[in-house]
Structures are given as C-alpha cells and as structure tokens.
Amino acid sequence: MIAPKTNQSEDSIERVIIKLPKSLATYFRNAFAHGKRSEFIAKCILAHKHQLEIKEMEEKLRAVVKKRQK
C-alpha cells in the first residue's frame, strides 16, 4: 500500500520525539535506514488517518440508510 504524497513543497518538516521501549527502538533503527524511518512513520500515520476517514464515512452512510428505512 502506497500512501498518497503530501504537498512536500508546502509542508515543512518538523521533528517529533517518539518514546519507545529500548528493544523496539533498537529494532526500528536496525530495520530502517536513516532517512527511511521518517517515511515509514509518515506512511503509517497517513494510512491510519485514511482508515479513520473511511470509518467515519461508513458510519454516516449507515445513519442515512437507517433514516431512509424508517
């Protein structure tokens, strides 16, 4: 799954600190090269955001269907 690209020319880069257990942080550093870590986290966050948007739309559609059935 490829996450849609954000407007990189408009978005500035911001440093974020993520607290992880030491063993997980070590794995993360070994599994993803420097520079690729940020891409991975960004893709995960965008995928999560997309899933939430879909879930909200589905709930709105269910509400509309229930209103029409009454």
N, C-alpha and C positions, 0 to 999 in steps of 0.2 A: 504494500500500500504506500503510495507516494502522497505526502501531504502537499496541499497547494502552497505555492510560494507566496510569501508576504511581500508587500511593497518594500523591498530592501532599500531602495533609494530614499524612501520616505521614513522608514523605521530606523531609529538609531539603535545602536547596540547598548545594552545595559547589563552590567554584571550583577548576578544573583548568587547568593550563597545558599547552598542546599546542604542540610545536615543529614548525613547518612551514617549507619554503623560502619565501623572501620573496615570490616571484612567486605562489605558491599562496595565501599568506596575504592578499595584496592582492586576488586574485580572490575569495577567500572573503568578505572584508569588503565587496566591491562586489556580490557576488551575493546575499548575505543581509543583511537589515537588522539593526540592533542588536536583540537580543532573540530574533530568529528563528534566529540561529546556534546557540544552545544547544538549541533544539527540534530542529533538523536533526541535530545530533550525537547527541542522545539517541535519536532515531528510528533512526539508523544503528546505534548500539550495541545497541538492543533487537532490531532486525532480525537483526543478526549473532548475538546470543545465541539467538534463536529458531531460526535456521538450524543452529547447533551442537546445540541440543537435539534437533531433528529428526534430524540425522545420527547422534547417539548412539542414539536410539530405533531407527532403521533398522538399525544395527549389532547391537543387542541382538536384534532380531527375526530377522535373518539367522542369528545364532548359534543361536537357538531352532529355527529351521527346519532347520538342519544337524543338530542333535541328534535331531530327530524323524525325519529321513530315514534315519538310521543304524539 
